[in-house]
Amino acid sequence: MNRLPLFGKVSLTAIPDQASIQVEDSGEGVASYQLNYFQKVFSGKLKPRVGSHGMGLGLLLINDFALRNGAVLSLNSQIGQGTTISVQMQLGKTVEKKPTQYVNIN
């Protein structure tokens, strides 16, 4: 918890048949090497390190939720500006599973 920023924003949007959850923080951002690490973990090529030097358990749980529900998980980050994680999903019907999307702006 020592790495969490003091300020952030959470938004939830629901329109007919769609839901979107977006969590934004004003932290240090995610470097491109970290995004590569996330991609390897989420694809099953690497075992995650949870804790102060790995990734938080929350991100693993969000990715698992997205995969199980056919949602799209996006991670956008800018070094020194923070990170935004979004989950978008169709409601009320079975959807094709989609991979996690990564965008990094340094």
N, CA, C and O atoms as a printed pandas DataFrame, in Angstrom:
     atom_number atom_name residue_name chain_id  residue_number  x_coord  y_coord  z_coord
0              1         N          MET        A               1    0.810   -1.187    0.000
1              2        CA          MET        A               1    0.000    0.000    0.000
2              3         C          MET        A               1    0.863    1.265    0.000
3              4         O          MET        A               1    0.336    2.356   -0.218
4              5         N          ASN        A               2    2.140    1.152    0.232
5              6        CA          ASN        A               2    2.991    2.331    0.267
6              7         C          ASN        A               2    3.194    2.936   -1.120
7              8         O          ASN        A               2    3.665    4.069   -1.225
8              9         N          ARG        A               3    2.851    2.209   -2.192
9             10        CA          ARG        A               3    3.036    2.728   -3.540
10            11         C          ARG        A               3    1.764    3.353   -4.112
11            12         O          ARG        A               3    1.793    3.897   -5.216
12            13         N          LEU        A               4    0.671    3.286   -3.398
13            14        CA          LEU        A               4   -0.573    3.843   -3.912
14            15         C          LEU        A               4   -0.563    5.359   -3.834
15            16         O          LEU        A               4   -0.134    5.922   -2.827
16            17         N          PRO        A               5   -1.031    6.031   -4.883
17            18        CA          PRO        A               5   -1.098    7.487   -4.858
18            19         C          PRO        A               5   -2.247    7.953   -3.970
19            20         O          PRO        A               5   -3.158    7.187   -3.654
20            21         N          LEU        A               6   -2.188    9.207   -3.580
21            22        CA          LEU        A               6   -3.234    9.770   -2.739
22            23         C          LEU        A               6   -4.495   10.094   -3.517
23            24         O          LEU        A               6   -5.581   10.127   -2.939
24            25         N          PHE        A               7   -4.376   10.333   -4.805
25            26        CA          PHE        A               7   -5.521   10.765   -5.588
26            27         C          PHE        A               7   -5.768    9.819   -6.751
27            28         O          PHE        A               7   -4.831    9.274   -7.335
28            29         N          GLY        A               8   -7.024    9.634   -7.077
29            30        CA          GLY        A               8   -7.392    8.790   -8.197
30            31         C          GLY        A               8   -8.856    8.982   -8.508
31            32         O          GLY        A               8   -9.539    9.783   -7.871
32            33         N          LYS        A               9   -9.335    8.241   -9.493
33            34        CA          LYS        A               9  -10.717    8.386   -9.908
34            35         C          LYS        A               9  -11.225    7.017  -10.343
35            36         O          LYS        A               9  -10.506    6.263  -10.998
36            37         N          VAL        A              10  -12.460    6.700   -9.980
37            38        CA          VAL        A              10  -13.117    5.477  -10.410
38            39         C          VAL        A              10  -14.418    5.873  -11.074
39            40         O          VAL        A              10  -15.189    6.657  -10.519
40            41         N          SER        A              11  -14.671    5.334  -12.267
41            42        CA          SER        A              11  -15.944    5.623  -12.917
42            43         C          SER        A              11  -16.573    4.328  -13.389
43            44         O          SER        A              11  -15.872    3.386  -13.760
44            45         N          LEU        A              12  -17.883    4.282  -13.374
45            46        CA          LEU        A              12  -18.659    3.143  -13.820
46            47         C          LEU        A              12  -19.714    3.675  -14.766
47            48         O          LEU        A              12  -20.490    4.561  -14.407
48            49         N          THR        A              13  -19.745    3.137  -15.971
49            50        CA          THR        A              13  -20.706    3.569  -16.963
50            51         C          THR        A              13  -21.485    2.354  -17.425
51            52         O          THR        A              13  -20.902    1.309  -17.714
52            53         N          ALA        A              14  -22.799    2.487  -17.496
53            54        CA          ALA        A              14  -23.632    1.407  -18.012
54            55         C          ALA        A              14  -24.628    1.993  -19.000
55            56         O          ALA        A              14  -25.373    2.919  -18.679
56            57         N          ILE        A              15  -24.627    1.445  -20.195
57            58        CA          ILE        A              15  -25.627    1.790  -21.190
58            59         C          ILE        A              15  -26.264    0.483  -21.609
59            60         O          ILE        A              15  -25.728   -0.576  -21.281
60            61         N          PRO        A              16  -27.371    0.502  -22.311
61            62        CA          PRO        A              16  -28.015   -0.772  -22.661
62            63         C          PRO        A              16  -27.021   -1.772  -23.255
63            64         O          PRO        A              16  -26.349   -1.487  -24.246
64            65         N          ASP        A              17  -26.947   -2.911  -22.647
65            66        CA          ASP        A              17  -26.137   -4.042  -23.084
66            67         C          ASP        A              17  -24.627   -3.866  -22.917
67            68         O          ASP        A              17  -23.877   -4.736  -23.358
68            69         N          GLN        A              18  -24.150   -2.790  -22.308
69            70        CA          GLN        A              18  -22.717   -2.596  -22.128
70            71         C          GLN        A              18  -22.415   -2.005  -20.749
71            72         O          GLN        A              18  -23.210   -1.249  -20.190
72            73         N          ALA        A              19  -21.258   -2.365  -20.223
73            74        CA          ALA        A              19  -20.778   -1.779  -18.965
74            75         C          ALA        A              19  -19.297   -1.468  -19.102
75            76         O          ALA        A              19  -18.555   -2.182  -19.777
76            77         N          SER        A              20  -18.885   -0.399  -18.457
77            78        CA          SER        A              20  -17.481    0.001  -18.490
78            79         C          SER        A              20  -17.072    0.441  -17.090
79            80         O          SER        A              20  -17.761    1.234  -16.448
80            81         N          ILE        A              21  -15.948   -0.081  -16.630
81            82        CA          ILE        A              21  -15.376    0.325  -15.349
82            83         C          ILE        A              21  -13.985    0.868  -15.650
83            84         O          ILE        A              21  -13.195    0.241  -16.356
84            85         N          GLN        A              22  -13.704    2.045  -15.101
85            86        CA          GLN        A              22  -12.407    2.666  -15.352
86            87         C          GLN        A              22  -11.828    3.145  -14.026
87            88         O          GLN        A              22  -12.487    3.851  -13.264
88            89         N          VAL        A              23  -10.581    2.749  -13.764
89            90        CA          VAL        A              23   -9.884    3.171  -12.555
90            91         C          VAL        A              23   -8.630    3.928  -12.998
91            92         O          VAL        A              23   -7.809    3.413  -13.758
92            93         N          GLU        A              24   -8.504    5.156  -12.506
93            94        CA          GLU        A              24   -7.392    6.022  -12.899
94            95         C          GLU        A              24   -6.651    6.470  -11.645
95            96         O          GLU        A              24   -7.273    6.842  -10.650
96            97         N          ASP        A              25   -5.319    6.435  -11.696
97            98        CA          ASP        A              25   -4.555    6.943  -10.563
98            99         C          ASP        A              25   -3.561    7.993  -11.048
99           100         O          ASP        A              25   -3.338    8.163  -12.246
100          101         N          SER        A              26   -2.987    8.672  -10.103
101          102        CA          SER        A              26   -2.015    9.722  -10.419
102          103         C          SER        A              26   -0.626    9.304   -9.935
103          104         O          SER        A              26    0.166   10.133   -9.488
104          105         N          GLY        A              27   -0.348    8.005  -10.033
105          106        CA          GLY        A              27    0.917    7.459   -9.548
106          107         C          GLY        A              27    2.060    7.644  -10.526
107          108         O          GLY        A              27    2.032    8.533  -11.377
108          109         N          GLU        A              28    3.065    6.790  -10.392
109          110        CA          GLU        A              28    4.298    6.927  -11.165
110          111         C          GLU        A              28    4.185    6.405  -12.589
111          112         O          GLU        A              28    5.077    6.658  -13.399
112          113         N          GLY        A              29    3.128    5.691  -12.919
113          114        CA          GLY        A              29    2.961    5.145  -14.263
114          115         C          GLY        A              29    3.622    3.784  -14.404
115          116         O          GLY        A              29    4.307    3.318  -13.494
116          117         N          VAL        A              30    3.411    3.155  -15.548
117          118        CA          VAL        A              30    3.932    1.825  -15.815
118          119         C          VAL        A              30    4.914    1.913  -16.978
119          120         O          VAL        A              30    4.566    2.392  -18.057
120          121         N          ALA        A              31    6.119    1.457  -16.760
121          122        CA          ALA        A              31    7.145    1.473  -17.809
122          123         C          ALA        A              31    6.889    0.353  -18.816
123          124         O          ALA        A              31    6.188   -0.612  -18.511
124          125         N          SER        A              32    7.451    0.481  -20.000
125          126        CA          SER        A              32    7.225   -0.510  -21.056
126          127         C          SER        A              32    7.730   -1.895  -20.650
127          128         O          SER        A              32    7.122   -2.898  -21.024
128          129         N          TYR        A              33    8.829   -1.975  -19.894
129          130        CA          TYR        A              33    9.303   -3.299  -19.463
130          131         C          TYR        A              33    8.289   -3.955  -18.522
131          132         O          TYR        A              33    8.163   -5.180  -18.504
132          133         N          GLN        A              34    7.560   -3.137  -17.733
133          134        CA          GLN        A              34    6.527   -3.687  -16.864
134          135         C          GLN        A              34    5.344   -4.200  -17.682
135          136         O          GLN        A              34    4.762   -5.234  -17.353
136          137         N          LEU        A              35    4.988   -3.479  -18.748
137          138        CA          LEU        A              35    3.914   -3.940  -19.615
138          139         C          LEU        A              35    4.273   -5.270  -20.258
139          140         O          LEU        A              35    3.416   -6.143  -20.397
140          141         N          ASN        A              36    5.529   -5.433  -20.653
141          142        CA          ASN        A              36    5.979   -6.710  -21.212
142          143         C          ASN        A              36    5.829   -7.829  -20.181
143          144         O          ASN        A              36    5.429   -8.944  -20.516
144          145         N          TYR        A              37    6.150   -7.522  -18.939
145          146        CA          TYR        A              37    5.999   -8.491  -17.850
146          147         C          TYR        A              37    4.530   -8.887  -17.702
147          148         O          TYR        A              37    4.216  -10.072  -17.589
148          149         N          PHE        A              38    3.625   -7.894  -17.701
149          150        CA          PHE        A              38    2.189   -8.179  -17.587
150          151         C          PHE        A              38    1.726   -9.090  -18.721
151          152         O          PHE        A              38    0.980  -10.041  -18.488
152          153         N          GLN        A              39    2.164   -8.806  -19.940
153          154        CA          GLN        A              39    1.763   -9.614  -21.086
154          155         C          GLN        A              39    2.212  -11.065  -20.925
155          156         O          GLN        A              39    1.457  -11.982  -21.250
156          157         N          LYS        A              40    3.424  -11.285  -20.432
157          158        CA          LYS        A              40    3.928  -12.647  -20.228
158          159         C          LYS        A              40    3.135  -13.364  -19.141
159          160         O          LYS        A              40    2.817  -14.544  -19.285
160          161         N          VAL        A              41    2.813  -12.668  -18.060
161          162        CA          VAL        A              41    2.037  -13.270  -16.976
162          163         C          VAL        A              41    0.634  -13.609  -17.459
163          164         O          VAL        A              41    0.148  -14.716  -17.227
164          165         N          PHE        A              42   -0.023  -12.662  -18.132
165          166        CA          PHE        A              42   -1.401  -12.874  -18.547
166          167         C          PHE        A              42   -1.519  -13.931  -19.641
167          168         O          PHE        A              42   -2.575  -14.548  -19.780
168          169         N          SER        A              43   -0.475  -14.151  -20.409
169          170        CA          SER        A              43   -0.509  -15.177  -21.448
170          171         C          SER        A              43   -0.108  -16.543  -20.894
171          172         O          SER        A              43   -0.151  -17.538  -21.617
172          173         N          GLY        A              44    0.283  -16.600  -19.611
173          174        CA          GLY        A              44    0.646  -17.858  -18.978
174          175         C          GLY        A              44    2.093  -18.270  -19.193
175          176         O          GLY        A              44    2.477  -19.380  -18.824
176          177         N          LYS        A              45    2.906  -17.395  -19.783
177          178        CA          LYS        A              45    4.306  -17.722  -20.054
178          179         C          LYS        A              45    5.215  -17.491  -18.852
179          180         O          LYS        A              45    6.370  -17.917  -18.854
180          181         N          LEU        A              46    4.703  -16.824  -17.833
181          182        CA          LEU        A              46    5.513  -16.480  -16.669
182          183         C          LEU        A              46    4.642  -16.519  -15.433
183          184         O          LEU        A              46    3.492  -16.082  -15.467
184          185         N          LYS        A              47    5.183  -17.042  -14.332
185          186        CA          LYS        A              47    4.457  -17.061  -13.064
186          187         C          LYS        A              47    4.552  -15.679  -12.419
187          188         O          LYS        A              47    5.643  -15.113  -12.342
188          189         N          PRO        A              48    3.423  -15.122  -11.952
189          190        CA          PRO        A              48    3.450  -13.766  -11.391
190          191         C          PRO        A              48    4.163  -13.684  -10.046
191          192         O          PRO        A              48    4.136  -14.619   -9.246
192          193         N          ARG        A              49    4.799  -12.542   -9.822
193          194        CA          ARG        A              49    5.374  -12.206   -8.516
194          195         C          ARG        A              49    4.454  -11.154   -7.910
195          196         O          ARG        A              49    4.403  -10.018   -8.380
196          197         N          VAL        A              50    3.736  -11.534   -6.877
197          198        CA          VAL        A              50    2.815  -10.602   -6.231
198          199         C          VAL        A              50    3.505   -9.993   -5.033
199          200         O          VAL        A              50    4.093  -10.715   -4.228
200          201         N          GLY        A              51    3.447   -8.692   -4.900
201          202        CA          GLY        A              51    4.064   -8.026   -3.769
202          203         C          GLY        A              51    4.703   -6.720   -4.173
203          204         O          GLY        A              51    4.405   -6.176   -5.236
204          205         N          SER        A              52    5.573   -6.222   -3.337
205          206        CA          SER        A              52    6.126   -4.894   -3.538
206          207         C          SER        A              52    6.978   -4.767   -4.792
207          208         O          SER        A              52    7.109   -3.667   -5.330
208          209         N          HIS        A              53    7.564   -5.868   -5.275
209          210        CA          HIS        A              53    8.396   -5.772   -6.468
210          211         C          HIS        A              53    7.769   -6.466   -7.673
211          212         O          HIS        A              53    8.392   -6.555   -8.731
212          213         N          GLY        A              54    6.561   -6.951   -7.523
213          214        CA          GLY        A              54    5.877   -7.604   -8.633
214          215         C          GLY        A              54    4.667   -6.794   -9.035
215          216         O          GLY        A              54    4.718   -5.566   -9.095
216          217         N          MET        A              55    3.580   -7.486   -9.308
217          218        CA          MET        A              55    2.349   -6.785   -9.614
218          219         C          MET        A              55    1.378   -7.035   -8.472
219          220         O          MET        A              55    1.503   -8.023   -7.748
220          221         N          GLY        A              56    0.432   -6.160   -8.316
221          222        CA          GLY        A              56   -0.554   -6.328   -7.267
222          223         C          GLY        A              56   -1.510   -7.466   -7.593
223          224         O          GLY        A              56   -1.762   -7.756   -8.763
224          225         N          LEU        A              57   -2.026   -8.090   -6.589
225          226        CA          LEU        A              57   -2.988   -9.169   -6.758
226          227         C          LEU        A              57   -4.235   -8.668   -7.490
227          228         O          LEU        A              57   -4.854   -9.422   -8.241
228          229         N          GLY        A              58   -4.604   -7.417   -7.278
229          230        CA          GLY        A              58   -5.799   -6.859   -7.907
230          231         C          GLY        A              58   -5.761   -6.922   -9.420
231          232         O          GLY        A              58   -6.773   -7.242  -10.043
232          233         N          LEU        A              59   -4.625   -6.627  -10.027
233          234        CA          LEU        A              59   -4.509   -6.657  -11.480
234          235         C          LEU        A              59   -4.662   -8.081  -12.010
235          236         O          LEU        A              59   -5.260   -8.285  -13.066
236          237         N          LEU        A              60   -4.131   -9.058  -11.293
237          238        CA          LEU        A              60   -4.322  -10.456  -11.687
238          239         C          LEU        A              60   -5.791  -10.847  -11.620
239          240         O          LEU        A              60   -6.291  -11.539  -12.507
240          241         N          LEU        A              61   -6.477  -10.411  -10.584
241          242        CA          LEU        A              61   -7.902  -10.727  -10.437
242          243         C          LEU        A              61   -8.741  -10.050  -11.518
243          244         O          LEU        A              61   -9.674  -10.656  -12.046
244          245         N          ILE        A              62   -8.419   -8.807  -11.850
245          246        CA          ILE        A              62   -9.145   -8.099  -12.899
246          247         C          ILE        A              62   -8.946   -8.804  -14.235
247          248         O          ILE        A              62   -9.904   -8.974  -14.989
248          249         N          ASN        A              63   -7.723   -9.216  -14.540
249          250        CA          ASN        A              63   -7.462   -9.918  -15.793
250          251         C          ASN        A              63   -8.247  -11.231  -15.846
251          252         O          ASN        A              63   -8.835  -11.561  -16.876
252          253         N          ASP        A              64   -8.259  -11.971  -14.750
253          254        CA          ASP        A              64   -9.007  -13.223  -14.700
254          255         C          ASP        A              64  -10.499  -12.974  -14.922
255          256         O          ASP        A              64  -11.143  -13.704  -15.675
256          257         N          PHE        A              65  -11.048  -11.956  -14.275
257          258        CA          PHE        A              65  -12.455  -11.591  -14.451
258          259         C          PHE        A              65  -12.745  -11.269  -15.915
259          260         O          PHE        A              65  -13.739  -11.733  -16.472
260          261         N          ALA        A              66  -11.868  -10.470  -16.536
261          262        CA          ALA        A              66  -12.066  -10.082  -17.927
262          263         C          ALA        A              66  -12.060  -11.311  -18.837
263          264         O          ALA        A              66  -12.924  -11.439  -19.703
264          265         N          LEU        A              67  -11.109  -12.204  -18.652
265          266        CA          LEU        A              67  -11.030  -13.406  -19.483
266          267         C          LEU        A              67  -12.256  -14.291  -19.333
267          268         O          LEU        A              67  -12.779  -14.810  -20.319
268          269         N          ARG        A              68  -12.711  -14.461  -18.109
269          270        CA          ARG        A              68  -13.862  -15.339  -17.855
270          271         C          ARG        A              68  -15.170  -14.758  -18.378
271          272         O          ARG        A              68  -16.118  -15.504  -18.625
272          273         N          ASN        A              69  -15.237  -13.450  -18.549
273          274        CA          ASN        A              69  -16.485  -12.803  -18.938
274          275         C          ASN        A              69  -16.455  -12.191  -20.336
275          276         O          ASN        A              69  -17.369  -11.457  -20.711
276          277         N          GLY        A              70  -15.419  -12.485  -21.101
277          278        CA          GLY        A              70  -15.338  -11.967  -22.456
278          279         C          GLY        A              70  -15.187  -10.459  -22.508
279          280         O          GLY        A              70  -15.560   -9.824  -23.494
280          281         N          ALA        A              71  -14.647   -9.892  -21.457
281          282        CA          ALA        A              71  -14.475   -8.437  -21.386
282          283         C          ALA        A              71  -13.135   -8.036  -22.001
283          284         O          ALA        A              71  -12.250   -8.868  -22.202
284          285         N          VAL        A              72  -13.012   -6.766  -22.289
285          286        CA          VAL        A              72  -11.758   -6.214  -22.803
286          287         C          VAL        A              72  -11.103   -5.430  -21.678
287          288         O          VAL        A              72  -11.702   -4.503  -21.133
288          289         N          LEU        A              73   -9.879   -5.798  -21.331
289          290        CA          LEU        A              73   -9.105   -5.115  -20.302
290          291         C          LEU        A              73   -8.048   -4.280  -20.999
291          292         O          LEU        A              73   -7.270   -4.802  -21.797
292          293         N          SER        A              74   -8.015   -2.986  -20.705
293          294        CA          SER        A              74   -7.027   -2.085  -21.293
294          295         C          SER        A              74   -6.240   -1.421  -20.186
295          296         O          SER        A              74   -6.795   -1.038  -19.156
296          297         N          LEU        A              75   -4.952   -1.288  -20.402
297          298        CA          LEU        A              75   -4.081   -0.613  -19.453
298          299         C          LEU        A              75   -3.348    0.478  -20.221
299          300         O          LEU        A              75   -2.579    0.191  -21.138
300          301         N          ASN        A              76   -3.587    1.727  -19.845
301          302        CA          ASN        A              76   -2.926    2.880  -20.467
302          303         C          ASN        A              76   -2.112    3.583  -19.393
303          304         O          ASN        A              76   -2.587    3.788  -18.275
304          305         N          SER        A              77   -0.897    3.947  -19.733
305          306        CA          SER        A              77   -0.037    4.552  -18.726
306          307         C          SER        A              77    0.928    5.542  -19.349
307          308         O          SER        A              77    1.334    5.418  -20.504
308          309         N          GLN        A              78    1.275    6.522  -18.542
309          310        CA          GLN        A              78    2.301    7.483  -18.928
310          311         C          GLN        A              78    3.201    7.699  -17.725
311          312         O          GLN        A              78    2.729    8.033  -16.638
312          313         N          ILE        A              79    4.500    7.507  -17.924
313          314        CA          ILE        A              79    5.454    7.657  -16.832
314          315         C          ILE        A              79    5.319    9.055  -16.222
315          316         O          ILE        A              79    5.313   10.063  -16.929
316          317         N          GLY        A              80    5.213    9.085  -14.894
317          318        CA          GLY        A              80    5.084   10.344  -14.174
318          319         C          GLY        A              80    3.679   10.917  -14.154
319          320         O          GLY        A              80    3.432   11.924  -13.490
320          321         N          GLN        A              81    2.753   10.291  -14.875
321          322        CA          GLN        A              81    1.382   10.821  -14.947
322          323         C          GLN        A              81    0.345    9.876  -14.355
323          324         O          GLN        A              81   -0.728   10.321  -13.950
324          325         N          GLY        A              82    0.639    8.600  -14.298
325          326        CA          GLY        A              82   -0.315    7.656  -13.737
326          327         C          GLY        A              82   -0.762    6.610  -14.734
327          328         O          GLY        A              82   -0.250    6.520  -15.850
328          329         N          THR        A              83   -1.734    5.819  -14.300
329          330        CA          THR        A              83   -2.208    4.673  -15.075
330          331         C          THR        A              83   -3.728    4.645  -15.052
331          332         O          THR        A              83   -4.353    4.985  -14.048
332          333         N          THR        A              84   -4.311    4.237  -16.168
333          334        CA          THR        A              84   -5.748    4.027  -16.263
334          335         C          THR        A              84   -5.984    2.589  -16.699
335          336         O          THR        A              84   -5.427    2.130  -17.697
336          337         N          ILE        A              85   -6.811    1.889  -15.943
337          338        CA          ILE        A              85   -7.192    0.520  -16.276
338          339         C          ILE        A              85   -8.688    0.533  -16.558
339          340         O          ILE        A              85   -9.477    1.033  -15.756
340          341         N          SER        A              86   -9.070   -0.022  -17.707
341          342        CA          SER        A              86  -10.479   -0.052  -18.109
342          343         C          SER        A              86  -10.911   -1.476  -18.391
343          344         O          SER        A              86  -10.144   -2.279  -18.923
344          345         N          VAL        A              87  -12.161   -1.785  -18.026
345          346        CA          VAL        A              87  -12.776   -3.061  -18.364
346          347         C          VAL        A              87  -14.094   -2.744  -19.047
347          348         O          VAL        A              87  -14.959   -2.088  -18.466
348          349         N          GLN        A              88  -14.250   -3.212  -20.287
349          350        CA          GLN        A              88  -15.503   -3.022  -21.016
350          351         C          GLN        A              88  -16.072   -4.389  -21.349
351          352         O          GLN        A              88  -15.348   -5.301  -21.749
352          353         N          MET        A              89  -17.388   -4.517  -21.178
353          354        CA          MET        A              89  -18.010   -5.803  -21.474
354          355         C          MET        A              89  -19.441   -5.648  -21.938
355          356         O          MET        A              89  -20.131   -4.689  -21.590
356          357         N          GLN        A              90  -19.869   -6.611  -22.729
357          358        CA          GLN        A              90  -21.254   -6.706  -23.169
358          359         C          GLN        A              90  -22.044   -7.372  -22.046
359          360         O          GLN        A              90  -21.543   -8.280  -21.383
360          361         N          LEU        A              91  -23.263   -6.925  -21.837
361          362        CA          LEU        A              91  -24.104   -7.505  -20.797
362          363         C          LEU        A              91  -25.217   -8.340  -21.431
363          364         O          LEU        A              91  -25.726   -8.017  -22.504
364          365         N          GLY        A              92  -25.573   -9.404  -20.751
365          366        CA          GLY        A              92  -26.741  -10.167  -21.141
366          367         C          GLY        A              92  -26.568  -11.124  -22.305
367          368         O          GLY        A              92  -27.556  -11.699  -22.761
368          369         N          LYS        A              93  -25.358  -11.321  -22.805
369          370        CA          LYS        A              93  -25.154  -12.310  -23.854
370          371         C          LYS        A              93  -23.736  -12.853  -23.767
371          372         O          LYS        A              93  -22.839  -12.221  -23.208
372          373         N          THR        A              94  -23.559  -14.029  -24.328
373          374        CA          THR        A              94  -22.250  -14.656  -24.348
374          375         C          THR        A              94  -21.388  -13.945  -25.376
375          376         O          THR        A              94  -21.812  -13.706  -26.506
376          377         N          VAL        A              95  -20.180  -13.614  -24.970
377          378        CA          VAL        A              95  -19.279  -12.878  -25.851
378          379         C          VAL        A              95  -18.001  -13.678  -26.049
379          380         O          VAL        A              95  -17.582  -14.432  -25.171
380          381         N          GLU        A              96  -17.402  -13.508  -27.186
381          382        CA          GLU        A              96  -16.118  -14.152  -27.477
382          383         C          GLU        A              96  -15.048  -13.584  -26.547
383          384         O          GLU        A              96  -14.990  -12.374  -26.328
384          385         N          LYS        A              97  -14.209  -14.451  -26.006
385          386        CA          LYS        A              97  -13.133  -13.988  -25.127
386          387         C          LYS        A              97  -12.132  -13.162  -25.921
387          388         O          LYS        A              97  -11.753  -13.527  -27.034
388          389         N          LYS        A              98  -11.705  -12.042  -25.336
389          390        CA          LYS        A              98  -10.781  -11.131  -26.009
390          391         C          LYS        A              98   -9.527  -10.969  -25.156
391          392         O          LYS        A              98   -9.599  -11.028  -23.929
392          393         N          PRO        A              99   -8.386  -10.767  -25.795
393          394        CA          PRO        A              99   -7.139  -10.620  -25.032
394          395         C          PRO        A              99   -7.025   -9.250  -24.370
395          396         O          PRO        A              99   -7.698   -8.293  -24.754
396          397         N          THR        A             100   -6.166   -9.185  -23.378
397          398        CA          THR        A             100   -5.860   -7.934  -22.712
398          399         C          THR        A             100   -5.150   -7.012  -23.693
399          400         O          THR        A             100   -4.306   -7.456  -24.472
400          401         N          GLN        A             101   -5.495   -5.729  -23.653
401          402        CA          GLN        A             101   -4.845   -4.745  -24.509
402          403         C          GLN        A             101   -3.916   -3.907  -23.661
403          404         O          GLN        A             101   -4.251   -3.546  -22.533
404          405         N          TYR        A             102   -2.737   -3.593  -24.204
405          406        CA          TYR        A             102   -1.758   -2.788  -23.480
406          407         C          TYR        A             102   -1.376   -1.581  -24.309
407          408         O          TYR        A             102   -1.053   -1.700  -25.491
408          409         N          VAL        A             103   -1.414   -0.431  -23.687
409          410        CA          VAL        A             103   -0.964    0.783  -24.349
410          411         C          VAL        A             103   -0.037    1.471  -23.363
411          412         O          VAL        A             103   -0.391    1.656  -22.199
412          413         N          ASN        A             104    1.136    1.845  -23.818
413          414        CA          ASN        A             104    2.069    2.536  -22.942
414          415         C          ASN        A             104    2.556    3.791  -23.646
415          416         O          ASN        A             104    3.046    3.732  -24.774
416          417         N          ILE        A             105    2.420    4.917  -22.980
417          418        CA          ILE        A             105    2.880    6.184  -23.529
418          419         C          ILE        A             105    3.955    6.693  -22.594
419          420         O          ILE        A             105    3.651    7.062  -21.459
420          421         N          ASN        A             106    5.197    6.724  -23.030
421          422        CA          ASN        A             106    6.286    7.175  -22.160
422          423         C          ASN        A             106    6.610    8.617  -22.410
423          424         O          ASN        A             106    7.503    9.170  -21.768
